[in-house]
């Protein structure tokens, strides 16, 4: 019973990552993917042809939706989700 508990937690965190990302808009997912690549707000803004202020707004909304306190935590969730759902995560505009 003890050995199965960690596996259940890992499995739950995988599903939780996917569920949390499902709460993001396509644009927020694009921003999150670029954030997970280690890009700064200014670099993300340039890539998406929007202002730095717009990116700050998106990141604030992303942090709230993912229920995390900082970019690093958000990037970790994104990285986990990309391992699980690689075809669904892309920074390419649609």
N, C-alpha and C positions, 0 to 999 in steps of 0.2 A: 504494500500500500504506500509506503514512504517513497519507494523508487518511482512509482507512477505519478506522484504529485508534480515533480519538476517538469515532466513531459507534458502534463496537462497545462501547466502554466505557460510553457513555450508555445504550445499549440494555441492556447487562448490569446497570447500576445500576437501571434501571426494573424489570427482572425480579427483581432482588435485593430491592428494596423490597417488592414483592408477596409474595415468598417469606418474607421476614422477618415481615411482618404476618400471614401465614398461621399463624405459630407463636404468635400471641397469642390469648388467649381473647376472647370477645365483650366481656366487661367490661373487659379490658385495652385493647381497641380503643376503647371508649367513653372511658376515661381518657385515652388517647393523643390522641384527637380533641379533647377539651377542653383538654389540655395544648397542643396545636398552635394552639388559639385564643388562647393566651396567658394562660389562667386559672391562678391560684395553687392550691396544694394545698387550701387552705381553701375556695376557690370551687368546685373540683371536688367536694370532699367534700359541700358543701351541695347541689350540683346532683344528686348521685347518692344523697343521704341516707345517707351512711356517715361514719365518723370520718376525721379528718386522718391518723391513724396508718394506717388502711387504705389511704388513697391513697398514702402514702409506701411501703407494702409493694408496691402495684401498680406504682408508678413504678420501684422497684428491680427488680422482675421484668421490666418492659418494657425497661429499659436493658440488662439481662443478655441478654434474648432478641434484642434488636436489635443487640447487640454494640457499644454506644456508651457514652460516659463521662458524658454529661450530657443534661439535658432539651432543650437547644437542638438537639443532634444528633438526638435522637429526634423532635422536632417537624419537623425538616427531612425526615426519612424519611417521616413521616406526610404532610407537605404534598406530597411527590413522589408518594406512593402515591395520594393523593386526586385528584391531577391525572389519574392513569392509570386509577384504578378509582373514579370519583366515586359511583356508585350503591351500592357496597359499603361505604362509610365513612359512618357516621352516629353521632352522639352520642346519638340517641334510644334509650331503653331498649326492649328487645324483650319 
